[in-house]
Amino acid sequence: MELYVGEQQLPAVLDLPAGPPRGGLAVLHGSHAGTRSYFLYEHLARLLPPAGFAVLRYDRRPRVDGRDVPLTAQADDAAAALDVLRRQVGDVPVGLWGFSQGAWAAALAASRHRVDFLALVACSGVSPARQMRYGTAEQLRRHGYGDADLAELDRLRRAAEAYLRGDLPRPVAQAQLDAAVERPWFPLVFLPREIPEPGTWTDMDFDPEPVFAALSCPVLLCYGETDAWTPIEESLAAWRRAARAAELTVARLAGCDHAPTLNEAEELAGISPQYERVLLSWLDGRLPGVGS
């Protein structure tokens, strides 16, 4: 079923079960996977309707001037998606599924609007700036670089952050970037060759802990055991410290990295069977059967 979400009229598709739905979820996007056709979202549309759950997928609103979509805007769109979903499925539980950046947006939406459950994959418990420091350092480690390179990377990213906050002159930050461009590891650090303007990374210091503290719905947290982009232990500590009113379920996915796929596959055939079992079992245990 083709639909549209929110004031932006974001194109959406709703996949329904054959019979009356037990519940439904709306899908929120990873930072580089903003279309409803992304394979992780298509997987949900194939997996969940046969088990009685409706799945709403929609395109994330477009970036403006190359800037990322603010988390507050993503959360507003998520709330609008839930309104669309409720109109279609009726009085059954509805929730949000979010991957990576979308997990932050899902939690933020649930802290502001009625959400019956959250299913989150690779949800970081630290700020985007801290996550990128962690993730890029991990890229260097996994490619065999040593302590000196890691220290230089840390100085580089902190300088870029300081400039974006307005705490460091542009020439100083650009000089560090110019030096790093010559390093063989520079393609792994996810920075442009020209330092961007202040304000281009709106959510760099977003703190998820107050958001977690505002949640009271059941939350499923899925982490790949070798996730190179999420500091898992630090994230779980933040969840357990802050989300005291939420029922937390944690699943560590064997053989998975950032996405719930085996061997870092980027296709439907690579989806982890463990992830499928965990998600179906968790939803089944929290949503009543039809007629219950």
Backbone hydrogen bonds in HBPLUS format (Angstrom, degrees):
<---DONOR---> <-ACCEPTOR-->    atom                        ^
c    i                          cat <-CA-CA->   ^        H-A-AA   ^      H-
h    n   atom  resd res      DA  || num        DHA   H-A  angle D-A-AA Bond
n    s   type  num  typ     dist DA aas  dist angle  dist       angle   num
A0014-LEU N   A0001-MET O   2.78 MM  13  5.03 158.7  1.82 146.2 153.6     1
A0003-LEU N   A0012-ALA O   2.93 MM   9  4.94 167.6  1.95 128.5 131.7     2
A0012-ALA N   A0003-LEU O   2.86 MM   9  4.94 147.1  1.97 149.0 140.0     3
A0005-VAL N   A0010-LEU O   2.90 MM   5  4.86 148.8  2.00 127.4 137.5     4
A0010-LEU N   A0005-VAL O   2.92 MM   5  4.86 161.8  1.96 140.9 135.4     5
A0009-GLN N   A0006-GLY O   2.96 MM   3  5.31 158.6  2.01 110.2 117.1     6
A0059-ASP N   A0011-PRO O   2.98 MM  48  5.82 153.2  2.05 163.1 171.7     7
A0013-VAL N   A0057-ARG O   2.79 MM  44  5.44 154.7  1.86 156.7 164.5     8
A0057-ARG N   A0013-VAL O   2.98 MM  44  5.44 172.3  1.99 160.8 160.9     9
A0015-ASP N   A0055-VAL O   2.89 MM  40  5.22 168.7  1.90 152.4 154.8    10
A0055-VAL N   A0015-ASP O   2.93 MM  40  5.22 158.9  1.98 148.2 155.2    11
A0022-ARG N   A0052-GLY O   2.72 MM  30  5.35 166.3  1.74 152.7 157.6    12
A0054-ALA N   A0023-GLY O   2.90 MM  31  6.32 162.0  1.93 146.9 146.9    13
A0024-GLY N   A0093-PRO O   3.02 MM  69  6.61 143.8  2.15 147.7 156.9    14
A0095-GLY N   A0024-GLY O   2.92 MM  71  6.46 149.6  2.02 145.1 154.1    15
A0025-LEU N   A0054-ALA O   2.93 MM  29  6.35 149.1  2.02 147.2 154.1    16
A0056-LEU N   A0025-LEU O   2.93 MM  31  6.28 164.2  1.96 155.1 159.5    17
A0026-ALA N   A0095-GLY O   3.01 MM  69  6.51 151.0  2.10 149.4 153.6    18
A0097-TRP N   A0026-ALA O   2.92 MM  71  6.16 163.1  1.95 163.7 165.2    19
A0027-VAL N   A0056-LEU O   3.02 MM  29  6.26 151.7  2.10 173.0 174.2    20
A0028-LEU N   A0097-TRP O   2.74 MM  69  6.03 154.1  1.80 160.1 168.7    21
A0102-GLY N   A0029-HIS O   2.84 MM  73  4.57 104.2  2.42 122.3 137.9    22
A0033-ALA N   A0030-GLY O   3.11 MM   3  5.07 163.6  2.14 115.6 113.7    23
A0060-ARG N   A0034-GLY O   2.79 MM  26  5.05 165.7  1.81 154.4 159.1    24
A0038-TYR N   A0035-THR O   3.23 MM   3  5.87 172.6  2.23 121.8 122.8    25
A0041-TYR N   A0038-TYR O   2.96 MM   3  5.53 129.6  2.22 115.0 127.7    26
A0042-GLU N   A0038-TYR O   2.95 MM   4  6.21 160.4  1.99 155.1 161.4    27
A0043-HIS N   A0039-PHE O   2.87 MM   4  5.95 148.4  1.97 141.9 150.3    28
A0045-ALA N   A0041-TYR O   3.19 MM   4  6.57 153.1  2.26 145.0 152.2    29
A0046-ARG N   A0042-GLU O   3.06 MM   4  6.40 128.6  2.34 142.2 155.8    30
A0046-ARG N   A0043-HIS O   3.08 MM   3  5.14 137.7  2.26  97.7 109.8    31
A0047-LEU N   A0043-HIS O   2.83 MM   4  6.02 157.0  1.88 154.5 161.7    32
A0048-LEU N   A0044-LEU O   2.99 MM   4  5.70 171.3  2.00 148.3 151.1    33
A0051-ALA N   A0048-LEU O   2.87 MM   3  5.23 141.3  2.02 113.5 125.5    34
A0053-PHE N   A0048-LEU O   3.18 MM   5  5.23 167.9  2.19 128.7 125.6    35
A0052-GLY N   A0049-PRO O   2.91 MM   3  4.97 163.1  1.94 110.3 114.9    36
A0067-ARG N   A0064-VAL O   3.01 MM   3  5.54 165.6  2.04 120.3 123.0    37
A0073-ALA N   A0070-PRO O   3.06 MM   3  5.32 121.0  2.42 102.0 115.9    38
A0074-GLN N   A0070-PRO O   3.02 MM   4  6.40 157.9  2.07 151.7 158.6    39
A0075-ALA N   A0071-LEU O   2.80 MM   4  6.01 153.2  1.87 149.2 156.6    40
A0076-ASP N   A0072-THR O   2.95 MM   4  6.20 151.0  2.04 141.8 149.6    41
A0077-ASP N   A0073-ALA O   2.99 MM   4  6.25 157.5  2.04 148.7 154.4    42
A0078-ALA N   A0074-GLN O   2.92 MM   4  6.17 147.1  2.03 141.1 150.8    43
A0079-ALA N   A0075-ALA O   2.98 MM   4  6.29 153.9  2.05 147.9 153.8    44
A0080-ALA N   A0076-ASP O   3.03 MM   4  6.35 153.6  2.10 145.4 152.6    45
A0081-ALA N   A0077-ASP O   2.84 MM   4  6.10 148.3  1.94 144.8 154.1    46
A0082-LEU N   A0078-ALA O   2.96 MM   4  6.29 150.1  2.05 147.1 154.7    47
A0083-ASP N   A0079-ALA O   3.09 MM   4  6.43 148.1  2.20 141.9 150.3    48
A0084-VAL N   A0080-ALA O   3.06 MM   4  6.41 157.3  2.11 148.2 153.6    49
A0085-LEU N   A0081-ALA O   2.87 MM   4  6.12 160.3  1.91 149.1 155.1    50
A0086-ARG N   A0082-LEU O   2.83 MM   4  6.01 162.9  1.86 151.6 155.5    51
A0087-ARG N   A0083-ASP O   3.11 MM   4  6.33 155.2  2.17 145.8 152.0    52
A0088-GLN N   A0084-VAL O   3.28 MM   4  6.56 136.5  2.48 140.6 151.6    53
A0088-GLN N   A0085-LEU O   3.02 MM   3  5.21 132.5  2.26 100.5 113.7    54
A0089-VAL N   A0085-LEU O   2.95 MM   4  6.18 151.7  2.03 157.2 165.5    55
A0090-GLY N   A0086-ARG O   2.97 MM   4  5.37 147.6  2.07 141.3 145.0    56
A0092-VAL N   A0090-GLY O   2.95 MM   2  5.84 134.0  2.16 106.9  93.2    57
A0116-ASP N   A0094-VAL O   2.96 MM  22  5.55 156.0  2.02 167.3 160.4    58
A0096-LEU N   A0117-PHE O   3.11 MM  21  6.60 151.0  2.20 151.7 155.4    59
A0119-ALA N   A0096-LEU O   2.91 MM  23  6.32 160.7  1.95 156.6 161.6    60
A0098-GLY N   A0119-ALA O   3.00 MM  21  6.55 149.1  2.10 148.2 156.7    61
A0121-VAL N   A0098-GLY O   2.86 MM  23  6.21 164.5  1.88 164.9 169.7    62
A0102-GLY N   A0099-PHE O   2.86 MM   3  4.86 137.7  2.04 139.9 127.2    63
A0100-SER N   A0121-VAL O   2.85 MM  21  6.19 165.8  1.87 167.4 172.0    64
A0103-ALA N   A0100-SER O   2.86 MM   3  5.25 144.5  1.99 109.7 120.6    65
A0104-TRP N   A0101-GLN O   3.11 MM   3  5.43 124.3  2.43 104.5 117.0    66
A0105-ALA N   A0101-GLN O   3.23 MM   4  6.66 162.0  2.26 149.5 153.9    67
A0106-ALA N   A0102-GLY O   2.84 MM   4  5.97 150.1  1.93 140.1 148.5    68
A0107-ALA N   A0103-ALA O   3.00 MM   4  6.19 164.3  2.03 147.9 151.5    69
A0108-LEU N   A0104-TRP O   2.87 MM   4  6.11 160.3  1.91 153.7 159.9    70
A0109-ALA N   A0105-ALA O   2.90 MM   4  6.08 159.0  1.94 146.2 151.7    71
A0110-ALA N   A0106-ALA O   2.94 MM   4  6.19 157.4  1.99 148.6 155.0    72
A0111-SER N   A0107-ALA O   2.96 MM   4  6.19 129.9  2.21 141.2 154.4    73
A0111-SER N   A0108-LEU O   3.17 MM   3  5.11 134.2  2.39  94.0 106.6    74
A0112-ARG N   A0109-ALA O   3.08 MM   3  5.33 153.3  2.15 105.6 113.9    75
A0113-HIS N   A0109-ALA O   2.87 MM   4  5.89 138.5  2.05 154.0 166.4    76
A0118-LEU N   A0218-PRO O   3.03 MM 100  6.42 152.8  2.10 154.3 162.6    77
A0220-LEU N   A0118-LEU O   2.84 MM 102  6.21 160.4  1.88 153.5 159.9    78
A0120-LEU N   A0220-LEU O   2.79 MM 100  5.97 176.3  1.79 166.4 165.3    79
A0222-CYS N   A0120-LEU O   2.86 MM 102  6.18 162.8  1.89 162.5 168.0    80
A0122-ALA N   A0222-CYS O   2.87 MM 100  6.17 169.6  1.88 176.8 178.7    81
A0131-GLN N   A0127-SER O   2.83 MM   4  6.06 157.7  1.88 155.7 163.2    82
A0132-MET N   A0128-PRO O   2.92 MM   4  6.09 158.7  1.97 149.1 153.6    83
A0129-ALA N   A0204-MET O   2.92 MM  75  4.95 151.8  2.00 148.7 142.1    84
A0133-ARG N   A0129-ALA O   3.06 MM   4  6.35 148.9  2.15 143.8 152.4    85
A0134-TYR N   A0130-ARG O   2.97 MM   4  6.22 162.1  2.00 149.5 154.1    86
A0135-GLY N   A0131-GLN O   2.74 MM   4  5.95 172.1  1.74 158.0 160.3    87
A0136-THR N   A0132-MET O   2.96 MM   4  5.84 166.8  1.98 142.2 146.2    88
A0137-ALA N   A0133-ARG O   3.16 MM   4  6.11 154.2  2.23 138.5 146.0    89
A0138-GLU N   A0134-TYR O   2.95 MM   4  6.20 151.7  2.03 148.3 156.7    90
A0139-GLN N   A0135-GLY O   2.99 MM   4  6.31 143.4  2.12 140.9 150.9    91
A0140-LEU N   A0136-THR O   3.14 MM   4  6.49 157.5  2.20 147.7 151.9    92
A0141-ARG N   A0137-ALA O   2.96 MM   4  6.29 163.5  1.99 152.1 156.8    93
A0142-ARG N   A0138-GLU O   2.94 MM   4  6.08 165.5  1.96 150.7 154.1    94
A0143-HIS N   A0139-GLN O   3.13 MM   4  6.31 126.1  2.43 137.3 150.7    95
A0143-HIS N   A0140-LEU O   3.07 MM   3  5.11 138.4  2.25  98.0 110.2    96
A0145-TYR N   A0140-LEU O   3.02 MM   5  5.32 165.6  2.04 148.6 144.2    97
A0144-GLY N   A0141-ARG O   2.99 MM   3  5.20 161.7  2.02 111.9 114.2    98
A0150-LEU N   A0146-GLY O   3.02 MM   4  6.28 159.1  2.07 152.9 159.6    99
A0151-ALA N   A0147-ASP O   2.86 MM   4  6.04 153.7  1.93 149.5 156.1   100
A0152-GLU N   A0148-ALA O   3.04 MM   4  6.29 155.8  2.10 144.1 150.4   101
A0153-LEU N   A0149-ASP O   2.88 MM   4  6.11 158.6  1.93 149.7 155.9   102
A0154-ASP N   A0150-LEU O   2.96 MM   4  6.16 158.6  2.01 145.8 151.3   103
A0155-ARG N   A0151-ALA O   3.03 MM   4  6.32 159.7  2.07 148.5 153.3   104
A0156-LEU N   A0152-GLU O   2.91 MM   4  6.12 156.9  1.97 148.7 155.6   105
A0157-ARG N   A0153-LEU O   2.92 MM   4  6.18 169.4  1.93 162.4 163.0   106
A0158-ARG N   A0154-ASP O   3.00 MM   4  6.08 161.0  2.04 148.0 153.8   107
A0159-ALA N   A0155-ARG O   2.93 MM   4  6.02 149.0  2.02 142.7 151.2   108
A0160-ALA N   A0156-LEU O   2.98 MM   4  6.26 160.3  2.02 151.5 156.7   109
A0161-GLU N   A0157-ARG O   2.92 MM   4  6.14 159.6  1.96 147.9 153.6   110
A0162-ALA N   A0158-ARG O   2.91 MM   4  6.06 160.4  1.94 144.5 150.0   111
A0163-TYR N   A0159-ALA O   2.96 MM   4  6.21 157.4  2.01 150.0 155.8   112
A0164-LEU N   A0160-ALA O   2.99 MM   4  6.24 163.8  2.01 150.3 154.7   113
A0165-ARG N   A0161-GLU O   2.96 MM   4  6.23 139.3  2.12 147.4 158.7   114
A0167-ASP N   A0162-ALA O   2.72 MM   5  4.98 153.6  1.79 163.4 154.7   115
A0166-GLY N   A0163-TYR O   2.86 MM   3  4.96 148.6  1.96 103.9 114.5   116
A0173-ALA N   A0169-PRO O   3.28 MM   4  6.64 166.0  2.30 157.0 160.3   117
A0174-GLN N   A0170-ARG O   2.81 MM   4  5.95 166.7  1.83 165.4 169.8   118
A0175-ALA N   A0171-PRO O   2.97 MM   4  5.97 147.5  2.08 136.9 144.8   119
A0176-GLN N   A0172-VAL O   3.33 MM   4  6.64 155.2  2.39 144.8 149.8   120
A0177-LEU N   A0173-ALA O   3.08 MM   4  6.37 154.2  2.15 145.8 153.5   121
A0178-ASP N   A0174-GLN O   2.77 MM   4  5.99 157.3  1.82 151.9 157.9   122
A0179-ALA N   A0175-ALA O   3.14 MM   4  6.35 153.2  2.21 143.8 149.7   123
A0180-ALA N   A0176-GLN O   3.08 MM   4  6.29 153.2  2.15 142.8 150.2   124
A0181-VAL N   A0177-LEU O   2.97 MM   4  6.19 142.4  2.12 151.1 160.5   125
A0182-GLU N   A0179-ALA O   3.39 MM   3  5.93 148.9  2.50 108.2 114.9   126
A0183-ARG N   A0180-ALA O   2.88 MM   3  5.27 158.8  1.92 115.0 122.2   127
A0186-PHE N   A0183-ARG O   3.15 MM   3  5.47 169.7  2.16 114.9 117.9   128
A0188-LEU N   A0185-TRP O   2.90 MM   3  5.58 160.1  1.94 125.2 131.9   129
A0189-VAL N   A0186-PHE O   3.06 MM   3  5.50 176.5  2.06 125.7 126.6   130
A0200-THR N   A0197-GLU O   3.26 MM   3  5.96 149.9  2.36 142.0 141.8   131
A0204-MET N   A0201-TRP O   3.33 MM   3  5.62 167.2  2.35 119.2 118.1   132
A0206-PHE N   A0203-ASP O   2.98 MM   3  5.05 168.2  1.99 117.9 117.5   133
A0211-VAL N   A0208-PRO O   3.01 MM   3  5.19 121.3  2.37 103.6 119.2   134
A0212-PHE N   A0208-PRO O   2.90 MM   4  6.23 160.7  1.93 160.4 166.5   135
A0213-ALA N   A0209-GLU O   2.93 MM   4  6.17 153.7  2.00 153.5 161.1   136
A0214-ALA N   A0211-VAL O   3.04 MM   3  5.30 143.2  2.18 104.7 115.3   137
A0215-LEU N   A0212-PHE O   3.15 MM   3  5.48 166.9  2.17 113.3 117.0   138
A0219-VAL N   A0247-GLU O   2.81 MM  28  6.01 165.6  1.83 163.2 160.4   139
A0249-THR N   A0219-VAL O   2.89 MM  30  6.22 144.7  2.01 163.0 171.4   140
A0221-LEU N   A0249-THR O   2.77 MM  28  6.07 167.1  1.78 170.5 174.7   141
A0251-ALA N   A0221-LEU O   2.79 MM  30  6.13 161.8  1.83 167.6 168.5   142
A0223-TYR N   A0251-ALA O   2.92 MM  28  6.35 159.8  1.96 164.6 171.3   143
A0253-LEU N   A0223-TYR O   2.74 MM  30  5.92 164.2  1.77 146.3 151.9   144
A0227-ASP N   A0224-GLY O   3.13 MM   3  5.16 158.9  2.18 120.8 116.9   145
A0225-GLU N   A0253-LEU O   3.04 MM  28  5.57 168.1  2.05 141.1 137.9   146
A0226-THR N   A0256-CYS O   3.13 MM  30  6.28 172.4  2.14 165.3 162.9   147
A0232-ILE N   A0230-THR O   2.91 MM   2  5.47 112.7  2.37 115.5  98.2   148
A0235-SER N   A0231-PRO O   2.84 MM   4  5.96 152.1  1.92 154.5 163.9   149
A0236-LEU N   A0232-ILE O   2.82 MM   4  6.07 163.7  1.85 160.6 164.0   150
A0237-ALA N   A0233-GLU O   2.97 MM   4  6.14 153.2  2.04 144.5 152.2   151
A0238-ALA N   A0234-GLU O   3.09 MM   4  6.33 150.4  2.18 139.9 147.2   152
A0239-TRP N   A0235-SER O   2.97 MM   4  6.32 159.7  2.01 151.7 157.2   153
A0240-ARG N   A0236-LEU O   2.90 MM   4  6.10 170.1  1.91 154.1 156.4   154
A0241-ARG N   A0237-ALA O   2.91 MM   4  5.93 145.7  2.03 141.6 151.3   155
A0242-ALA N   A0238-ALA O   2.96 MM   4  5.98 155.5  2.02 148.6 154.3   156
A0243-ALA N   A0239-TRP O   2.78 MM   4  5.39 154.6  1.85 145.5 154.2   157
A0244-ARG N   A0242-ALA O   2.93 MM   2  5.72 139.3  2.10 101.4  91.3   158
A0246-ALA N   A0243-ALA O   3.34 MM   3  5.46 159.3  2.39 103.0 109.0   159
A0256-CYS N   A0253-LEU O   3.36 MM   3  5.69 156.3  2.42 130.0 127.9   160
A0263-ASN N   A0255-GLY O   3.36 MM   8  6.41 146.3  2.48 165.1 171.7   161
A0272-SER N   A0260-PRO O   2.99 MM  12  5.82 171.0  2.00 144.1 141.7   162
A0262-LEU N   A0270-GLY O   2.81 MM   8  5.48 157.6  1.86 159.1 160.4   163
A0265-ALA N   A0262-LEU O   3.11 MM   3  5.92 154.4  2.18 122.0 127.3   164
A0270-GLY N   A0267-GLU O   2.98 MM   3  5.58 154.3  2.04 116.5 124.3   165
A0271-ILE N   A0268-LEU O   3.21 MM   3  5.65 174.0  2.21 118.3 119.9   166
A0276-GLU N   A0272-SER O   3.16 MM   4  6.55 157.9  2.21 149.7 155.2   167
A0277-ARG N   A0273-PRO O   2.96 MM   4  6.24 163.3  1.99 151.5 155.4   168
A0278-VAL N   A0274-GLN O   2.85 MM   4  6.07 166.0  1.87 157.5 161.4   169
A0279-LEU N   A0275-TYR O   2.97 MM   4  6.09 171.4  1.98 155.0 157.2   170
A0280-LEU N   A0276-GLU O   2.99 MM   4  6.10 171.6  2.00 153.9 156.7   171
A0281-SER N   A0277-ARG O   2.89 MM   4  5.89 164.9  1.91 150.5 155.6   172
A0282-TRP N   A0278-VAL O   2.91 MM   4  5.95 160.6  1.95 148.7 154.5   173
A0283-LEU N   A0279-LEU O   3.01 MM   4  6.14 169.6  2.02 152.5 155.3   174
A0284-ASP N   A0280-LEU O   2.87 MM   4  5.93 160.8  1.91 148.0 154.4   175
A0285-GLY N   A0281-SER O   2.98 MM   4  6.12 144.8  2.10 142.0 150.5   176
A0286-ARG N   A0283-LEU O   3.10 MM   3  5.30 149.7  2.20 104.4 113.4   177
A0287-LEU N   A0283-LEU O   2.96 MM   4  5.93 138.2  2.14 159.5 167.0   178
A0292-SER N   A0289-GLY O   2.99 MM   3  5.43 157.4  2.04 139.1 136.9   179
